[in-house]
Amino acid sequence: MNIEQQINQLREELRQHNYNYYVLDAAVISDYEFDMKLKTLQELEKKHPEFYDPNSPTLRVGGEVTKNFETVVHEHRMYSLDNSYSREDLLDWEKRIKKLVDGEINYTCELKYDGASISLTYEEGVLVRAVTRGDGIQGDNVTTNVKTINSVPLKLKGDFPSKFDIRGEIVLPYEGFAKMNQERIEAGEEPYANPRNTASGSLKLQDSSETAKRPLECLLYNITGDKIGITSQIESLEKARAWGFKVPSESKLVHSIDEVLSFVNYWDEHRHDLPYETDGIVIKVNDLQQQEELGFTAKAPRWAMAYKFKAEQASTILQEITYQVGRTGAITPVANLDPVLLAGTTVKRASLHNADQIEKLDIRVGDTVFVEKGGEIIPKIIGVDFQKRNQNSKPTLYITECPECNTPLIRKEGEAQHYCSNYKGCTPQIVGRIQHYISRKAMDIEGLGGETVTLLVNEGLITNYADLYELRKEQVVPLERMADKSADNLINGIQKSKEIPFERVLFALGIRYVGETVAKKLAKHYKSIQAIIEATEEDLVNVDEIGIKIAQSVREFFSVDENKELIGKLLGYGVQLEISAEKLANQTDTLQGQTFVVSGVFERVSRNELKKLIEDNGGKVSSSISSKTSFIVAGANMGPSKLEKANKLEISIISEDEFLSKIK
């Protein structure tokens, strides 16, 4: 056997032993024997660098340093899940999906692990990229760190597709977390708060050898890609397991909501026996064709639902109520609490929402309050232990002036929150608007974070987001923690933001009620900022899915002279405030006013490409058939109930080829 063959054999042996130990939990050799084989391989690789392999088991120890994590757009978006808390919620969900798909519906139940979401990309069986969830559209490339996790296969075995993504959670088992905290306490350092945040933070460590020291595991649960040859979710879990992934064995195929609830009830009781944190169950429609039929809302798949375990509660003392000012001037009261451990997290603060909530619960400083952490990330106060209330306590008087600039607060009729009207001079509003402008879903300005924005405003260098484009390197270098290279990155990031497309710029402007989806609708309809500025309230309401509340807010924003001046400045700096000519060239009004339902399996284009073609040509895509449907684009295996409903409503059914001819 020559040296190359010896090296390759050792690599293959170590991969198998690694899989046996970390995935199957069934080691066949001792730790000592494993270490000796690894040491032999390291020595051979050192002597023969010509046989270097970036996926060698010896490179699991890390050592590569990453200063800045590259932002990567997900090829397939990572959606969040809708939540449910009761049998009624699940039955409502089932009722909705049964209207949209034909045939019997079976479900896959899986445990919902509480970790850091990750997307792994494999090409020809080799791990090429690991990206954090981020905002679902784009995340951070953390491949170097993820490669140090032993349960992540660097090379696959078996009949895997040539390219696919697999999604899962990076988790920190309780045992490993406890050991890490014990070591920190012995070293006189603060213990970590909870396994989830520690796992997430581990992925962003600059030195991958530090990540390698942490006992992280990767649990996989969802394969995504084109033409992957899998027909059901339960099959995908079995396939992933066979290819070498660590796939939890607790998943189960069930046939009714009652069976789903039995699974939920069992694990609600037994979850504390598991080695990892869990906070619920994920229920998925098992059939992948039915999943494709159901599609997605703007935020979540219609074919999946998270059932959250009952909220955990704790009681503690309310020490103080403080007030925060948001970018719109909205005031949020915050309860500052005696620290209390809740659902694995030390809770010190909780939102009190508004004056009505404080009055309704009669919350007072010094009260013993009940804190709950359910489906929400931010804990909330749900009640007061009146038996423990001090007899001398006084009702809470809500503030009447802004805590930052002392401007008298206003509360509009029909609104729950109080507002500071000092739009131009209230620092948190100014900072908040700029922070929103630079955020990832908006302008995504690399090298510029929230703390730096605060510094820039406090130093008087900027007073609005248009001022960013006038910043010079020599102005920002003297700022705290701003080195020469950081200043270059900031200035370059600001310049690069001029390439961000119009719909994201529109979202970045911070118009109240104009979120990502509304911004896309308005940008697509009006094509330029000037057309939106000139649109009347009546015009705006006539745009698909734009209601009176949004229309009034848009008109109010553009009626402010300062906002129009900002738009003028942004235009002058070259920010994209109209749809580019290239994008316009791909859009037509051919299908204007027509609504389409897409059903079945297609050959020439994918379902998502078909939907995009409809929207790019002025049409609207609907998930369900109604009297408003203009056409059904039918592929193979269109459901019989859809066909029956289409015939009953006399809706035209066209093939994929007929549709493509229609838009030429």
C-alpha positions in Angstrom: 0.0 0.0 0.0 1.5 3.4 -1.0 1.4 6.5 1.2 -1.6 8.1 -0.6 -3.6 4.9 -0.1 -2.6 4.7 3.5 -3.7 8.3 4.1 -7.0 7.7 2.4 -7.6 4.5 4.3 -7.0 6.2 7.6 -9.3 9.1 6.7 -12.0 6.6 5.8 -11.6 4.6 9.0 -11.6 7.8 11.2 -14.7 9.1 9.4 -16.5 5.8 10.1 -15.4 5.8 13.8 -16.4 9.4 14.1 -19.9 8.5 12.7 -20.2 5.5 15.0 -19.4 7.6 18.1 -21.1 11.0 17.5 -24.1 10.0 15.3 -24.8 6.3 16.2 -23.6 6.7 19.8 -22.0 3.2 19.4 -18.2 3.4 19.5 -16.3 0.2 18.3 -12.8 1.4 19.3 -11.5 3.1 22.5 -10.8 6.9 22.6 -7.1 6.0 22.9 -7.1 3.9 19.7 -9.0 6.7 17.9 -6.4 9.3 19.1 -3.5 7.1 17.9 -5.0 6.7 14.4 -5.6 10.4 14.3 -2.1 11.1 15.4 -0.7 8.8 12.7 -2.8 10.5 10.0 -1.6 14.0 11.2 2.0 12.9 10.9 1.5 11.5 7.4 -0.3 14.6 6.2 2.4 16.8 7.6 5.1 14.9 5.7 3.0 14.7 2.5 1.2 18.0 2.0 0.6 17.1 -1.6 -2.2 14.8 -0.4 -4.0 17.7 1.4 -7.8 17.3 1.8 -9.9 20.2 3.2 -12.3 17.6 4.6 -9.8 15.4 6.4 -10.8 14.3 10.0 -7.6 16.0 11.2 -9.0 19.4 10.4 -11.9 19.1 12.9 -9.7 20.7 15.6 -10.0 24.1 13.8 -7.4 26.8 13.9 -8.6 29.1 11.0 -9.4 32.7 12.1 -12.3 34.6 10.5 -12.4 38.3 11.1 -15.6 39.1 9.2 -18.3 36.5 8.4 -19.4 36.8 4.8 -23.1 37.4 4.2 -24.6 34.7 1.9 -28.1 34.7 0.3 -29.9 31.4 0.9 -30.7 29.6 -2.4 -33.9 28.4 -0.8 -35.3 30.7 1.8 -35.3 29.6 5.5 -38.8 30.3 6.7 -40.0 30.6 10.3 -42.9 28.5 11.5 -46.4 29.5 12.6 -47.2 28.6 16.2 -50.1 26.7 17.8 -51.0 26.1 21.5 -54.1 24.0 21.5 -56.1 21.2 19.8 -58.4 23.9 18.3 -55.4 25.7 16.7 -54.3 22.4 15.1 -57.8 21.6 13.9 -58.1 25.1 12.3 -54.8 24.5 10.6 -55.9 21.1 9.3 -59.2 22.6 8.0 -57.2 25.3 6.1 -54.9 22.8 4.4 -57.6 20.4 3.5 -59.2 23.2 1.5 -56.0 23.5 -0.6 -55.0 19.9 -1.2 -56.7 16.7 -2.2 -56.4 13.2 -0.7 -55.5 11.8 2.7 -53.2 13.9 4.8 -50.6 12.3 7.0 -48.2 14.1 9.3 -44.6 13.8 10.5 -44.1 14.8 14.1 -40.6 15.9 15.2 -39.2 17.4 18.3 -38.5 21.2 18.1 -35.0 21.6 19.3 -34.0 25.0 20.8 -30.7 25.8 19.2 -29.1 27.9 16.4 -30.6 27.2 13.0 -28.2 26.2 10.2 -28.3 25.4 6.5 -25.6 23.0 5.2 -25.0 22.8 1.4 -23.5 19.6 -0.1 -22.2 19.2 -3.6 -21.2 15.7 -4.8 -21.4 14.5 -1.2 -19.0 17.1 0.2 -19.8 19.9 2.6 -19.2 23.2 0.8 -21.0 25.8 2.9 -22.7 26.3 6.3 -24.8 29.4 6.7 -26.8 30.7 9.7 -30.5 31.4 9.3 -30.0 35.1 9.6 -33.2 36.8 8.6 -34.3 33.7 6.5 -33.3 35.4 3.3 -29.5 35.7 4.0 -27.2 34.6 6.8 -23.6 34.4 7.8 -21.1 31.9 6.3 -19.8 30.0 9.3 -18.4 27.0 7.4 -15.0 27.0 9.1 -16.6 26.8 12.6 -19.2 24.2 11.6 -16.6 21.9 10.2 -15.3 21.5 13.8 -18.6 19.9 14.9 -18.1 16.1 14.9 -21.7 15.2 14.1 -21.5 17.2 10.9 -20.4 14.8 8.1 -17.7 16.4 5.8 -18.3 13.7 3.2 -21.4 11.7 2.7 -22.0 8.0 1.9 -24.7 6.3 -0.2 -27.0 7.5 -2.9 -27.2 11.2 -2.2 -28.3 13.9 -4.7 -25.5 15.8 -6.5 -26.5 19.1 -4.8 -28.9 19.9 -1.9 -29.3 21.9 1.3 -30.1 20.3 4.6 -31.4 22.3 7.5 -31.1 21.7 11.3 -30.2 23.1 14.7 -26.8 23.4 16.3 -27.4 22.5 19.9 -25.4 22.4 23.1 -26.4 19.3 25.2 -27.2 20.0 28.9 -24.2 17.9 30.1 -21.7 19.8 28.0 -23.2 23.2 28.9 -23.0 22.3 32.6 -19.4 21.3 32.2 -18.5 24.6 30.4 -20.2 26.6 33.1 -18.4 24.7 35.9 -15.1 25.5 34.2 -16.0 29.2 33.9 -17.0 29.5 37.5 -13.8 27.8 38.6 -11.9 30.3 36.5 -13.7 33.2 38.2 -15.7 34.0 35.0 -19.5 34.7 34.6 -21.4 31.5 33.7 -23.2 31.4 30.3 -27.0 32.2 30.5 -28.4 29.2 28.5 -27.5 26.5 26.0 -29.2 28.1 23.0 -27.5 31.5 23.1 -24.1 29.8 23.9 -24.6 27.5 20.8 -25.4 30.5 18.6 -22.5 32.5 19.9 -20.1 29.6 19.3 -20.8 29.8 15.6 -19.5 33.4 15.4 -16.3 32.8 17.3 -13.4 34.2 15.2 -11.0 31.4 16.1 -12.4 28.0 14.9 -10.2 26.1 17.4 -12.2 27.8 20.2 -15.4 26.5 18.5 -13.9 23.0 18.3 -13.5 23.0 22.1 -17.2 23.3 22.6 -19.3 20.1 22.7 -21.7 21.2 20.0 -24.0 18.8 18.1 -25.9 19.3 14.8 -29.4 17.7 14.6 -30.8 17.7 11.0 -34.4 17.6 9.9 -35.2 19.1 6.5 -33.7 18.4 3.0 -34.2 21.2 0.4 -33.3 21.2 -3.2 -34.4 20.6 -6.8 -35.0 17.0 -8.1 -33.7 15.3 -5.0 -35.8 12.1 -5.6 -37.6 12.1 -2.3 -41.4 11.9 -2.0 -42.1 12.3 1.8 -40.7 14.0 4.9 -40.3 10.7 6.8 -38.4 9.3 3.8 -36.1 12.4 3.8 -35.3 11.8 7.5 -34.4 8.1 6.8 -32.3 9.1 3.7 -30.4 11.8 5.6 -29.7 9.3 8.4 -28.4 6.8 5.8 -26.1 9.4 4.2 -24.4 10.1 7.6 -26.3 12.9 9.2 -27.4 12.9 12.9 -31.2 12.8 12.6 -33.1 12.5 15.9 -34.9 9.1 16.1 -38.0 10.5 18.0 -39.8 11.6 14.8 -43.0 9.7 14.0 -45.4 9.4 11.1 -49.1 9.9 12.3 -52.4 9.9 10.5 -54.6 12.3 12.5 -54.6 15.4 14.8 -55.5 13.2 17.7 -52.3 11.1 17.1 -50.4 14.4 16.8 -51.7 15.4 20.3 -50.7 12.1 21.7 -47.2 12.7 20.5 -47.3 16.2 22.0 -48.5 15.1 25.4 -46.0 12.3 25.6 -43.0 14.6 24.9 -44.4 17.4 27.0 -44.0 15.0 29.9 -40.7 13.3 28.8 -38.8 16.2 27.2 -36.8 16.7 30.4 -35.3 13.2 29.9 -33.7 14.4 26.6 -30.1 15.5 26.5 -31.0 18.8 24.7 -33.4 21.8 25.1 -36.7 21.4 23.4 -39.6 23.9 23.3 -42.3 22.1 21.3 -43.2 19.8 18.4 -43.0 20.5 14.7 -45.9 19.0 12.7 -45.3 18.7 8.9 -47.6 17.4 6.1 -45.7 14.3 5.2 -46.3 14.2 1.4 -43.8 16.5 -0.4 -46.1 17.0 -3.4 -48.9 18.2 -1.0 -46.3 20.5 0.7 -45.5 22.0 -2.8 -49.3 22.4 -3.4 -49.7 24.2 -0.1 -46.7 26.5 -0.6 -45.9 29.4 1.7 -47.3 32.6 3.2 -45.1 35.7 3.3 -43.5 34.4 6.5 -44.1 30.6 6.9 -44.8 27.4 5.1 -48.5 26.5 5.1 -47.6 22.8 5.4 -45.9 23.0 8.8 -46.9 24.1 12.3 -45.0 24.4 15.6 -46.9 23.3 18.6 -45.3 25.1 21.6 -45.2 23.4 25.0 -47.1 25.1 27.8 -45.5 28.4 28.8 -43.2 28.3 31.8 -43.9 30.8 34.6 -41.9 32.2 37.6 -42.6 34.9 40.2 -40.2 37.7 41.1 -40.1 41.3 42.4 -40.8 44.4 40.1 -38.1 46.8 41.1 -38.7 49.7 38.7 -40.6 50.7 35.6 -38.6 52.5 32.9 -39.7 53.8 29.5 -38.1 53.3 26.1 -38.5 55.5 23.0 -38.8 53.7 19.6 -37.9 55.0 16.2 -41.5 56.0 15.5 -41.7 57.9 18.9 -43.7 55.1 20.5 -43.2 54.7 24.2 -42.8 51.2 25.7 -42.9 50.7 29.4 -40.4 48.1 30.7 -40.5 46.1 33.9 -37.0 45.8 35.6 -37.1 42.7 37.7 -35.1 40.8 40.3 -33.3 38.3 38.1 -35.2 35.0 37.9 -34.5 31.8 36.0 -37.2 31.0 33.4 -37.1 28.4 30.6 -33.3 28.2 30.8 -32.8 32.0 30.7 -32.1 34.5 33.4 -34.8 37.1 33.0 -34.2 40.7 34.2 -36.6 42.7 32.1 -40.1 42.2 30.6 -42.3 44.4 28.4 -45.4 46.0 29.9 -46.6 47.0 26.4 -48.6 50.1 27.2 -50.5 52.2 29.8 -53.7 50.1 29.4 -51.9 46.9 30.2 -50.4 48.4 33.4 -53.8 49.7 34.5 -55.6 46.4 33.6 -53.2 44.3 35.7 -52.8 47.1 38.3 -49.0 46.6 38.2 -47.0 48.6 40.8 -43.3 49.0 41.8 -42.5 46.5 44.6 -45.2 44.0 43.5 -44.5 40.3 43.3 -45.3 39.6 39.7 -45.8 36.4 37.6 -43.6 36.3 34.5 -44.2 34.0 31.6 -42.1 32.9 28.6 -44.3 31.1 26.0 -44.2 31.5 22.3 -42.7 34.9 22.6 -39.0 35.6 22.8 -39.5 38.5 25.2 -41.0 37.5 28.6 -44.2 39.1 29.7 -45.9 39.9 33.0 -49.2 38.1 33.2 -50.4 39.0 36.7 -49.7 40.2 40.2 -49.6 38.3 43.5 -51.9 40.6 45.4 -51.5 38.7 48.6 -47.9 39.8 48.8 -48.6 43.5 47.9 -47.3 46.1 50.4 -50.2 48.0 52.0 -48.5 51.3 51.3 -48.0 50.7 47.6 -49.4 53.3 45.2 -50.9 52.9 41.7 -48.5 53.4 38.8 -48.8 56.9 37.2 -47.9 56.6 33.5 -45.4 59.3 32.4 -46.7 62.4 30.6 -43.4 63.6 29.1 -40.8 61.9 26.9 -38.1 60.3 29.1 -35.4 61.4 26.6 -36.4 65.0 25.5 -39.2 66.0 27.9 -41.6 66.6 25.1 -45.3 66.2 26.3 -46.6 62.8 25.1 -49.6 62.4 22.9 -52.0 59.4 22.4 -54.1 59.3 19.3 -57.7 58.1 19.4 -57.9 54.4 18.9 -54.2 53.7 19.6 -52.8 51.9 22.6 -49.4 53.6 22.8 -48.3 57.1 23.8 -46.0 58.9 21.4 -43.3 61.6 21.6 -43.9 64.0 18.7 -40.4 65.5 18.7 -39.5 63.8 15.4 -36.5 66.0 14.6 -35.0 66.4 18.1 -35.5 63.2 20.1 -32.3 61.3 19.9 -33.6 57.7 20.3 -36.0 58.3 17.4 -33.2 59.7 15.2 -30.9 56.8 16.1 -33.7 54.2 15.7 -34.6 55.5 12.2 -31.0 55.2 11.0 -30.6 51.8 12.7 -33.7 50.6 10.8 -32.3 52.0 7.5 -29.0 50.1 7.8 -30.5 46.9 9.1 -30.0 43.6 7.2 -33.5 43.4 5.7 -33.2 47.0 4.6 -29.9 48.5 3.3 -27.7 45.9 5.0 -24.7 48.2 5.3 -21.6 46.2 6.1 -19.3 47.6 8.7 -22.0 49.7 10.3 -23.8 48.5 13.4 -26.3 49.9 15.8 -23.7 51.0 18.4 -21.7 52.9 15.7 -24.9 54.7 14.6 -25.4 55.9 18.2 -21.8 57.1 18.2 -22.1 58.9 14.9 -25.3 60.7 16.1 -23.9 61.6 19.5 -20.7 63.0 17.9 -23.0 65.2 15.7 -21.7 63.6 12.4 -25.2 62.5 11.2 -28.7 63.5 12.0 -30.5 61.4 9.5 -29.8 58.4 7.2 -29.1 60.6 4.2 -26.1 62.1 6.1 -24.4 58.7 5.9 -23.5 59.3 2.3 -21.6 62.4 3.2 -19.3 60.7 5.8 -15.6 60.7 5.1 -13.0 58.3 6.4 -11.2 60.9 8.4 -14.4 61.7 10.3 -15.0 58.2 11.5 -11.4 57.0 12.3 -11.2 58.9 15.6 -14.4 57.2 16.9 -14.1 54.7 19.7 -13.1 51.2 18.6 -12.8 52.4 15.0 -9.5 51.3 13.4 -8.3 52.3 9.9 -9.6 49.1 8.3 -13.0 49.4 10.1 -13.4 52.9 8.8 -12.6 51.7 5.2 -15.2 48.9 5.6 -17.8 51.4 6.9 -17.3 53.9 4.0 -17.3 51.1 1.4 -20.4 49.5 2.9 -22.3 52.8 2.7 -21.2 53.3 -1.0 -22.2 49.7 -1.8 -25.7 50.3 -0.3 -26.5 52.4 -3.4 -26.9 49.1 -5.3 -29.7 47.9 -3.0 -33.0 47.5 -5.0 -35.9 50.0 -4.8 -38.3 47.8 -2.7 -35.7 47.4 0.1 -34.9 51.1 0.0 -38.6 51.8 0.4 -38.8 49.5 3.4 -35.6 51.2 4.8 -37.2 54.6 4.8 -39.2 53.5 7.9 -42.7 54.5 6.8 -45.1 53.3 9.5 -46.9 50.1 8.5 -44.8 49.7 5.4 -43.0 46.4 6.1 -41.1 44.2 3.6 -44.2 42.8 1.9 -46.0 46.1 1.6 -42.8 47.8 0.3 -42.6 45.1 -2.5 -46.3 45.7 -3.4 -45.9 49.5 -3.6 -42.5 49.3 -5.5 -43.9 46.9 -8.1 -47.1 48.9 -8.6 -45.6 52.4 -8.8 -42.1 51.6 -10.1 -40.5 54.8 -8.6 -40.6 56.9 -5.4 -41.8 59.9 -7.4 -45.0 58.1 -8.4 -45.6 57.1 -4.8 -45.1 60.7 -3.6 -47.7 61.8 -6.2 -50.2 59.1 -5.4 -53.4 60.1 -3.6 -54.9 58.2 -0.6 -57.5 56.9 -3.0 -54.9 55.7 -5.5 -53.0 53.9 -2.8 -56.0 52.1 -1.5 -56.7 50.7 -5.0 -53.3 48.9 -4.9 -53.7 45.2 -4.2 -53.7 44.5 -0.4 -53.1 48.2 0.6 -55.6 49.3 3.2 -56.7 52.7 4.4 -54.4 52.6 7.4 -51.3 52.0 5.2 -52.4 54.6 2.6 -52.9 57.3 5.3 -49.5 56.5 6.8 -47.8 56.8 3.4 -49.5 60.1 2.6 -48.6 61.4 6.1 -44.9 60.5 5.6 -44.6 62.2 2.3 -46.5 65.3 3.5 -43.6 66.1 5.8 -41.2 68.5 4.0 -38.1 67.1 5.8 -38.9 63.6 4.5 -39.2 64.9 0.9 -35.9 66.7 1.4 -34.3 63.4 2.5 -35.7 61.6 -0.6 -34.2 64.4 -2.7 -30.8 63.9 -1.1 -30.9 60.1 -1.5 -31.7 60.5 -5.2 -28.7 62.9 -5.5 -26.4 60.3 -3.9 -27.5 57.6 -6.3 -29.6 55.5 -4.0 -32.0 53.2 -6.0 -35.4 54.9 -5.8 -37.0 53.4 -8.8 -37.0 49.9 -10.3 -34.0 49.4 -12.5 -34.3 49.3 -16.3 -33.0 45.7 -16.3 -35.7 44.6 -13.9 -38.4 46.5 -15.7 -37.4 44.8 -18.9 -38.4 41.5 -17.4 -41.8 42.8 -16.3 -45.0 43.3 -18.3 -48.6 44.0 -17.8 -49.7 41.1 -19.9 -51.6 39.4 -17.0 -52.8 42.6 -15.4 -56.0 42.0 -13.4 -55.8 38.2 -13.7 -55.6 35.8 -10.8 -54.0 32.4 -11.1 -53.9 29.2 -9.1 -51.0 26.9 -9.7 -51.6 23.1 -9.2 -49.8 19.9 -10.0 -46.2 19.0 -11.0 -44.5 20.9 -13.9 -41.7 19.9 -16.3 -40.3 23.0 -18.0 -40.2 25.4 -15.0 -40.5 24.8 -11.3 -43.7 25.8 -9.3 -41.8 28.8 -7.8 -40.5 30.0 -11.2 -44.1 29.7 -12.5 -45.4 31.9 -9.7 -42.6 34.5 -10.4 -43.5 34.6 -14.1 -47.1 35.3 -13.2 -46.2 38.2 -10.9 -43.5 39.6 -13.2 -46.2 39.8 -15.9 -48.6 41.7 -13.7 -50.8 38.7 -12.5 -51.7 37.7 -9.0 -51.1 34.2 -7.5 -53.7 32.7 -5.2 -53.4 29.5 -3.2 -57.2 28.7 -3.4 -59.8 28.5 -6.1 -62.7 31.0 -5.9 -65.0 33.0 -8.2 -62.2 35.6 -8.5 -59.8 33.0 -10.1 -59.1 33.7 -13.8 -57.1 30.6 -14.7 -55.7 27.4 -13.2 -52.3 26.5 -14.5 -52.5 22.7 -14.2 -49.5 20.3 -14.2 -49.4 16.5 -13.7 -51.3 15.1 -10.8 -53.7 18.0 -10.3 -56.1 17.0 -7.4 -59.6 15.8 -8.3 -61.4 18.2 -5.8 -59.6 21.2 -7.4 -60.7 20.0 -10.9 -64.3 19.6 -9.6 -64.3 23.1 -8.1 -62.8 24.6 -11.2 -65.5 23.0 -13.4 -68.3 24.0 -11.0 -67.1 27.7 -11.1 -66.4 27.4 -14.8 -62.8 28.5 -14.5 -60.5 28.0 -17.4 -57.8 25.3 -16.9 -54.6 25.8 -19.0 -51.5 23.7 -19.3 -47.9 24.8 -18.5 -47.2 25.1 -22.3 -50.4 27.2 -22.8 -49.4 29.5 -20.0 -45.8 30.0 -21.3 -47.2 30.7 -24.8 -49.6 33.3 -23.2 -46.7 35.3 -21.8 -44.5 34.6 -24.9 
